[in-house]
Amino acid sequence: MYTVIMADDIGSQLINGIFSWSFLQFIIAFLSFFGFVLTSAIILILAERKIMGWMQDRVGPIHTGPWGLLQTVADVGKLLMKEDIHAALTDKSLFLLAPSVFLAPVIAAFAVIPFSPYLQLPGTALATGIVYYVAMSSIDIVGVVMSGWSSNNKYSLIGGLRGAAQMISYELPLVLSLVGVVMLTSILANAGIGSISTQQIINFQSSSLWPGKGIPFWDFIFQGFTPWAWFFLVQPLMCLIYYVCGLAETNRAPFDLPEAESELVAGYLTEYSGMRWAMFYLGEYGNMTIVSAIAVTLFLGGWSGPGVGFLTAPGMAFGWQLLGNLLGIGYFITKVYLLCFVFIWVRSTLPRLRADQLMQFTWLILIPVTLGNILLTALIYLILSSFGLPNLIFLIVLGVVNFILLGGFILVISRATVATTRQAQAPAILAQRRAAAAQLPERAGVAGSGQK
């Protein structure tokens, strides 16, 4: 009898859980996130072709659909129907599994990103949101190495090894650049204990001070939307370094050595075709989206914007809360795609780095700078707090110092790039000068005989 009652209770709890509002929220959020990852890749591929064509004075896709807007849809159809070919001597199990290992962490990383105050997965409330994201982003390395090793191809193997060296190296400054954000949350928290939850970090970037507080118009604009409190203004250098490391993590130009077509055909992708190749491609654009989404969440206020905090406040009618969440989704996606535009802009502008430049950049510049930022942030806080100054003064001083360091960082990078380029070109320049010097006597003799 007791067993029957327990079974009835479990069944009723399960039914109530399935038909509950929280479970419906989970289903909507999961389908929205998964659909966003899939459709975002198609949108970004088309946008990349159009924007690169515009920047490089080319036409871009124009034939398929109006203004070429259906070109990526045609490409998806082609990849779905294309035969999946793989070489006979590949390690079949690893070869077939590698695309899934590469793509799965990209989709899983979205579990800790809130699109709006309502549209979020249960993982968004994790107290270890940043740690979870870093863990998911590091699994991509396994998929790249698996694909390179299992292809039994020298080009693929070299591309896989390049990818492993590059992604592991840039993982370190990427993590260190986020430590500054965690330190800011610790300082701003009343209890002195910060948070690495993405939801909490968005809340920390919402100040309670704005002009005209109590006036409905200004409350509508600035409640939950205070751009002067965004962490980008306090840690601009760390935001830039995180974004640069994100470029390297996604193997995008100018860090695309693992798939360099000029010397490795396609690197770790050489032996792939059809949908398995498309999964790697989808993972690359998914990584673009997740890197941009994390940058928006940690440095640009996430989904915050005019009207979101006011309309989603407790006590508002359901219709107004729905409108506020739609506004939040719109603000978040707009910020994400603006940062994705920078991805495309960089690819259209900068040439590919050499391998030595790529490794020197992370080990000799990025890691020391991120470690120095952690020490500098702690030092400034200890000095100002010893004088009893409020946190607002600390944030202003830290922001000014960071912007000065940002200018110095850009100056150092420009000079280092010129120096390493000249050093690499020195042998060719010397050989050219020797050849020119060897031809001088002959030219002098020809000129002398002409004068006679």
C-alpha positions as CSV (number, residue, x, y, z in Angstrom):
1,M,0.0,0.0,0.0
2,Y,2.8,2.4,0.9
3,T,4.6,1.6,-2.4
4,V,1.4,2.4,-4.4
5,I,0.9,5.7,-2.6
6,M,4.6,6.6,-3.2
7,A,4.2,5.8,-6.9
8,D,1.0,7.9,-7.1
9,D,2.8,10.8,-5.5
10,I,5.8,10.6,-7.8
11,G,3.5,10.3,-10.8
12,S,1.5,13.4,-9.8
13,Q,4.7,15.4,-9.1
14,L,6.0,14.4,-12.5
15,I,2.8,15.5,-14.2
16,N,2.7,18.7,-12.3
17,G,6.3,19.4,-13.2
18,I,5.8,18.7,-16.9
19,F,2.8,21.1,-17.0
20,S,4.3,23.7,-14.8
21,W,5.2,27.2,-15.9
22,S,8.9,26.7,-15.1
23,F,9.1,23.6,-17.4
24,L,7.4,25.5,-20.2
25,Q,9.9,28.3,-19.7
26,F,12.7,25.7,-20.0
27,I,11.2,24.2,-23.2
28,I,10.8,27.7,-24.8
29,A,14.4,28.7,-23.8
30,F,15.9,25.5,-25.0
31,L,14.2,25.6,-28.4
32,S,15.0,29.3,-28.8
33,F,18.7,28.8,-27.9
34,F,19.1,25.8,-30.2
35,G,17.3,27.5,-33.1
36,F,19.4,30.6,-32.5
37,V,22.7,28.7,-32.8
38,L,21.6,27.0,-36.1
39,T,20.1,30.0,-37.7
40,S,22.8,32.4,-36.5
41,A,25.4,30.5,-38.6
42,I,23.3,30.9,-41.8
43,I,22.8,34.6,-41.1
44,L,26.5,35.2,-40.3
45,I,27.7,33.3,-43.4
46,L,25.5,35.5,-45.6
47,A,26.4,38.6,-43.7
48,E,30.1,37.8,-44.0
49,R,29.9,37.4,-47.7
50,K,28.0,40.6,-48.2
51,I,30.1,42.7,-45.8
52,M,33.4,41.3,-47.1
53,G,32.2,42.1,-50.6
54,W,31.4,45.6,-49.6
55,M,34.6,46.2,-47.8
56,Q,36.8,44.7,-50.6
57,D,34.9,46.4,-53.4
58,R,33.4,43.2,-54.7
59,V,29.8,42.3,-55.6
60,G,29.3,39.3,-53.3
61,P,26.4,36.8,-53.8
62,I,23.7,38.2,-56.1
63,H,22.2,35.4,-58.2
64,T,20.4,33.1,-55.7
65,G,17.2,34.7,-54.5
66,P,16.6,38.5,-54.3
67,W,19.9,40.3,-53.8
68,G,21.5,36.9,-53.2
69,L,19.8,36.4,-49.8
70,L,19.0,32.7,-50.5
71,Q,22.6,31.8,-51.3
72,T,23.3,30.3,-47.8
73,V,20.0,28.4,-48.0
74,A,21.1,26.8,-51.3
75,D,24.5,26.0,-49.7
76,V,22.7,24.2,-46.8
77,G,20.7,22.2,-49.3
78,K,23.8,21.2,-51.2
79,L,25.6,20.1,-48.0
80,L,22.6,18.0,-46.9
81,M,22.6,16.1,-50.2
82,K,26.3,15.9,-50.7
83,E,27.9,12.5,-50.3
84,D,29.9,11.9,-47.1
85,I,33.3,10.7,-48.3
86,H,36.2,9.7,-46.1
87,A,39.5,8.1,-46.9
88,A,40.0,4.4,-46.5
89,L,42.9,4.6,-44.1
90,T,41.3,7.0,-41.6
91,D,40.6,6.0,-38.0
92,K,36.9,5.6,-38.7
93,S,35.5,6.0,-35.2
94,L,37.5,9.1,-34.3
95,F,37.0,10.6,-37.7
96,L,33.2,10.3,-37.5
97,L,33.0,11.4,-33.9
98,A,35.3,14.5,-34.2
99,P,32.7,16.9,-35.7
100,S,30.2,16.1,-32.8
101,V,32.9,16.7,-30.2
102,F,33.7,20.0,-31.8
103,L,30.1,21.2,-32.1
104,A,28.5,19.9,-28.9
105,P,30.4,22.2,-26.5
106,V,29.4,25.3,-28.5
107,I,25.7,24.5,-28.1
108,A,26.2,23.5,-24.4
109,A,27.9,26.8,-23.6
110,F,24.7,28.7,-24.3
111,A,23.2,27.1,-21.1
112,V,24.7,29.9,-19.0
113,I,23.8,32.9,-21.2
114,P,20.5,34.8,-20.5
115,F,18.8,36.3,-23.5
116,S,16.4,38.3,-21.4
117,P,15.1,38.4,-17.8
118,Y,12.7,35.5,-18.7
119,L,14.3,33.6,-21.6
120,Q,17.1,31.7,-19.9
121,L,17.9,28.1,-19.2
122,P,18.2,26.8,-15.7
123,G,22.0,26.8,-16.0
124,T,22.0,30.5,-16.1
125,A,21.5,30.5,-12.3
126,L,24.7,28.5,-11.9
127,A,27.1,30.1,-9.4
128,T,29.9,28.8,-11.6
129,G,28.7,30.2,-14.9
130,I,32.1,31.5,-16.1
131,V,33.9,28.3,-15.1
132,Y,31.3,26.3,-17.0
133,Y,31.8,28.4,-20.1
134,V,35.6,28.2,-19.9
135,A,35.3,24.4,-19.5
136,M,33.0,24.1,-22.5
137,S,35.2,26.3,-24.7
138,S,38.3,24.2,-24.0
139,I,36.7,21.0,-25.2
140,D,36.8,22.2,-28.8
141,I,40.5,21.5,-28.8
142,V,39.7,17.8,-28.4
143,G,37.6,17.8,-31.6
144,V,40.3,19.6,-33.6
145,V,43.0,17.2,-32.5
146,M,40.8,14.2,-33.1
147,S,40.0,15.3,-36.7
148,G,43.6,16.0,-37.5
149,W,44.9,12.7,-36.1
150,S,42.2,10.5,-37.4
151,S,42.4,11.8,-41.0
152,N,45.8,10.0,-41.6
153,N,46.8,13.1,-43.6
154,K,49.9,15.2,-43.1
155,Y,48.1,18.4,-43.8
156,S,45.4,17.5,-41.3
157,L,47.8,16.4,-38.7
158,I,49.8,19.6,-38.9
159,G,46.6,21.6,-38.7
160,G,45.4,19.7,-35.7
161,L,48.7,20.3,-33.9
162,R,48.6,24.0,-34.8
163,G,45.1,24.2,-33.5
164,A,46.0,22.5,-30.2
165,A,49.0,24.7,-29.6
166,Q,47.1,27.9,-30.5
167,M,43.9,27.2,-28.6
168,I,45.6,26.0,-25.4
169,S,47.9,29.0,-25.4
170,Y,45.1,31.5,-25.9
171,E,42.9,29.8,-23.3
172,L,45.2,31.1,-20.5
173,P,44.9,34.9,-21.2
174,L,41.2,34.4,-22.0
175,V,40.6,33.1,-18.5
176,L,42.9,35.7,-16.9
177,S,41.1,38.5,-18.7
178,L,37.8,37.5,-17.0
179,V,39.4,37.5,-13.5
180,G,39.2,41.3,-13.5
181,V,35.4,41.1,-13.9
182,V,35.1,38.7,-11.0
183,M,37.2,41.1,-8.9
184,L,34.9,44.0,-9.7
185,T,31.8,42.0,-8.6
186,S,33.6,41.2,-5.3
187,I,34.3,44.8,-4.7
188,L,30.8,46.0,-5.6
189,A,29.0,43.2,-3.5
190,N,27.9,44.4,-0.1
191,A,29.1,41.3,1.6
192,G,32.5,41.5,-0.1
193,I,31.9,38.2,-2.0
194,G,31.5,38.5,-5.8
195,S,30.0,36.1,-8.3
196,I,30.9,34.2,-11.4
197,S,27.3,33.7,-12.4
198,T,26.5,35.4,-15.7
199,Q,23.1,36.5,-14.4
200,Q,24.6,38.2,-11.3
201,I,27.3,39.9,-13.4
202,I,24.6,41.5,-15.5
203,N,22.8,42.7,-12.3
204,F,26.1,44.2,-11.1
205,Q,26.2,46.3,-14.2
206,S,22.9,47.9,-13.4
207,S,23.3,50.9,-11.1
208,S,20.6,52.4,-8.9
209,L,21.7,55.9,-9.7
210,W,20.3,57.7,-12.8
211,P,19.0,61.2,-13.5
212,G,15.4,62.0,-12.8
213,K,14.8,59.0,-10.6
214,G,11.1,58.8,-9.7
215,I,10.0,60.5,-12.9
216,P,8.3,57.8,-15.1
217,F,10.0,58.8,-18.3
218,W,13.5,58.6,-16.9
219,D,12.7,55.4,-14.9
220,F,11.5,53.8,-18.2
221,I,14.8,54.7,-19.9
222,F,17.4,54.0,-17.2
223,Q,15.9,51.5,-14.8
224,G,18.1,48.5,-15.4
225,F,19.9,50.3,-18.2
226,T,22.9,52.3,-16.9
227,P,25.7,52.1,-19.6
228,W,28.0,54.2,-17.4
229,A,28.1,51.1,-15.0
230,W,29.1,48.6,-17.7
231,F,32.4,46.8,-17.0
232,F,33.7,47.8,-20.4
233,L,34.3,51.3,-19.2
234,V,36.2,50.0,-16.1
235,Q,38.2,47.2,-17.8
236,P,38.4,48.1,-21.5
237,L,41.8,46.5,-21.9
238,M,40.5,43.2,-20.6
239,C,37.5,43.4,-22.9
240,L,39.9,43.8,-25.9
241,I,42.1,41.0,-24.8
242,Y,39.2,38.7,-24.2
243,Y,37.9,39.5,-27.7
244,V,41.3,38.9,-29.3
245,C,41.6,35.5,-27.5
246,G,38.1,34.7,-28.7
247,L,39.3,35.3,-32.3
248,A,42.2,32.9,-31.7
249,E,39.9,30.3,-30.0
250,T,37.5,30.3,-33.0
251,N,40.5,29.9,-35.5
252,R,39.3,33.1,-37.3
253,A,41.6,35.4,-39.2
254,P,44.2,36.6,-38.4
255,F,44.6,33.5,-36.2
256,D,43.5,30.9,-38.8
257,L,46.7,28.9,-39.0
258,P,45.1,25.5,-38.2
259,E,43.1,25.7,-41.5
260,A,45.4,27.8,-43.6
261,E,44.6,27.1,-47.2
262,S,47.8,28.6,-48.5
263,E,50.0,25.9,-47.1
264,L,47.7,23.2,-45.4
265,V,44.9,23.0,-48.1
266,A,42.3,23.2,-45.3
267,G,44.2,21.9,-42.3
268,Y,42.3,19.6,-40.0
269,L,39.3,19.8,-42.3
270,T,41.1,18.5,-45.4
271,E,39.5,15.0,-45.5
272,Y,36.0,16.1,-44.5
273,S,33.1,16.7,-46.8
274,G,29.3,16.9,-46.7
275,M,27.5,17.4,-43.4
276,R,30.5,16.5,-41.3
277,W,32.4,19.4,-42.9
278,A,29.3,21.6,-42.3
279,M,29.3,20.7,-38.6
280,F,32.8,22.1,-38.3
281,Y,31.7,25.2,-40.2
282,L,28.6,25.5,-38.0
283,G,30.8,25.1,-34.9
284,E,33.1,28.0,-36.1
285,Y,30.2,30.4,-36.5
286,G,28.7,29.1,-33.3
287,N,31.9,30.0,-31.5
288,M,31.8,33.5,-33.0
289,T,28.3,33.9,-31.5
290,I,29.2,32.5,-28.1
291,V,32.4,34.6,-27.8
292,S,30.4,37.7,-28.7
293,A,27.5,36.7,-26.3
294,I,29.9,36.3,-23.4
295,A,31.6,39.6,-24.2
296,V,28.1,41.3,-24.2
297,T,27.1,39.6,-21.0
298,L,30.3,40.4,-19.0
299,F,31.3,43.8,-20.4
300,L,28.2,45.4,-22.2
301,G,25.4,44.8,-19.8
302,G,23.8,41.8,-21.4
303,W,20.2,42.3,-22.4
304,S,19.9,45.6,-20.6
305,G,18.4,48.5,-22.6
306,P,15.8,51.2,-22.3
307,G,12.5,49.9,-21.0
308,V,13.5,46.3,-20.1
309,G,14.0,46.8,-16.4
310,F,10.9,49.0,-16.1
311,L,8.6,46.7,-18.0
312,T,9.8,43.4,-16.4
313,A,9.6,44.8,-12.8
314,P,7.5,42.7,-10.3
315,G,3.8,43.7,-10.4
316,M,3.7,44.6,-14.1
317,A,1.0,43.0,-16.2
318,F,1.8,40.0,-18.2
319,G,1.6,41.8,-21.6
320,W,4.1,44.5,-20.4
321,Q,6.5,41.9,-19.1
322,L,6.3,40.0,-22.4
323,L,7.1,43.3,-24.3
324,G,10.0,43.9,-21.9
325,N,11.5,40.5,-22.5
326,L,11.1,40.9,-26.3
327,L,13.0,44.2,-26.0
328,G,15.7,42.5,-23.9
329,I,16.1,39.8,-26.6
330,G,16.3,42.4,-29.3
331,Y,19.0,44.4,-27.4
332,F,21.0,41.3,-26.6
333,I,21.0,40.0,-30.2
334,T,21.8,43.5,-31.6
335,K,24.9,43.7,-29.4
336,V,26.0,40.2,-30.3
337,Y,25.7,40.8,-34.0
338,L,27.6,44.1,-33.7
339,L,30.5,42.2,-32.2
340,C,30.2,39.5,-34.9
341,F,30.5,42.3,-37.4
342,V,33.9,43.1,-35.8
343,F,34.9,39.5,-36.4
344,I,34.1,39.9,-40.1
345,W,35.8,43.4,-40.2
346,V,39.0,41.9,-38.8
347,R,39.0,39.1,-41.3
348,S,38.5,41.5,-44.2
349,T,41.3,43.8,-42.9
350,L,44.2,42.0,-41.2
351,P,46.6,39.4,-42.9
352,R,47.3,36.0,-41.3
353,L,49.9,36.0,-38.5
354,R,53.0,33.9,-38.8
355,A,53.3,31.0,-36.3
356,D,56.1,32.7,-34.3
357,Q,54.2,36.0,-34.1
358,L,51.1,34.1,-32.9
359,M,52.8,32.3,-30.1
360,Q,54.9,35.3,-29.0
361,F,51.8,37.5,-28.9
362,T,50.1,35.3,-26.3
363,W,53.1,34.2,-24.1
364,L,55.2,37.4,-24.2
365,I,52.4,40.1,-24.3
366,L,48.9,38.9,-23.5
367,I,49.6,36.7,-20.4
368,P,51.9,39.3,-18.7
369,V,49.4,42.1,-19.4
370,T,46.4,40.1,-17.9
371,L,48.5,39.1,-14.9
372,G,49.6,42.7,-14.4
373,N,45.9,43.9,-14.7
374,I,45.0,41.6,-11.8
375,L,47.8,42.9,-9.6
376,L,47.0,46.5,-10.6
377,T,43.3,46.2,-9.9
378,A,44.0,44.8,-6.4
379,L,46.7,47.4,-5.7
380,I,44.5,50.4,-6.7
381,Y,41.6,49.0,-4.5
382,L,43.9,48.5,-1.5
383,I,45.3,52.0,-1.8
384,L,42.0,53.8,-2.2
385,S,40.2,51.7,0.4
386,S,42.9,52.5,2.9
387,F,41.9,56.2,2.6
388,G,38.3,55.3,3.1
389,L,37.2,56.4,-0.4
390,P,34.0,55.0,-1.9
391,N,33.8,52.4,-4.6
392,L,32.7,55.0,-7.1
393,I,36.1,56.7,-6.9
394,F,37.8,53.3,-7.3
395,L,35.9,52.5,-10.4
396,I,36.7,55.9,-12.0
397,V,40.4,55.7,-11.2
398,L,40.6,52.1,-12.4
399,G,38.8,53.0,-15.6
400,V,41.1,56.0,-16.4
401,V,44.2,53.8,-15.7
402,N,42.8,51.0,-17.9
403,F,42.2,53.4,-20.8
404,I,45.7,54.7,-20.5
405,L,47.0,51.1,-20.5
406,L,44.8,50.4,-23.5
407,G,46.5,53.2,-25.5
408,G,49.9,51.9,-24.4
409,F,49.0,48.3,-25.3
410,I,48.0,49.4,-28.9
411,L,51.2,51.3,-29.2
412,V,53.3,48.3,-28.1
413,I,51.5,45.9,-30.4
414,S,52.0,48.2,-33.4
415,R,55.8,48.5,-32.7
416,A,56.2,44.8,-32.0
417,T,54.4,43.9,-35.2
418,V,56.7,46.2,-37.3
419,A,59.8,44.9,-35.5
420,T,59.0,41.2,-36.0
421,T,58.0,41.8,-39.6
422,R,61.3,43.5,-40.4
423,Q,63.2,40.8,-38.6
424,A,61.5,38.1,-40.7
425,Q,62.1,40.1,-43.9
426,A,65.7,40.9,-43.2
427,P,67.2,37.8,-44.9
428,A,65.2,38.4,-48.1
429,I,66.1,42.2,-48.1
430,L,69.8,41.4,-47.6
431,A,69.7,38.9,-50.5
432,Q,68.0,41.4,-52.7
433,R,70.6,44.0,-51.9
434,R,73.5,41.6,-52.6
435,A,71.9,40.7,-56.0
436,A,71.5,44.4,-56.8
437,A,75.2,45.1,-55.8
438,A,76.4,42.3,-57.9
439,Q,74.7,43.8,-61.0
440,L,76.1,47.3,-60.5
441,P,79.5,46.7,-62.3
442,E,77.7,45.3,-65.3
443,R,75.4,48.2,-65.5
444,A,78.3,50.6,-65.1
445,G,80.1,48.9,-68.0
446,V,77.0,49.1,-70.2
447,A,76.6,52.7,-69.4
448,G,80.3,53.5,-70.1
449,S,80.2,51.7,-73.5
450,G,77.1,53.6,-74.4
451,Q,78.8,57.0,-73.7
452,K,81.8,56.0,-75.9
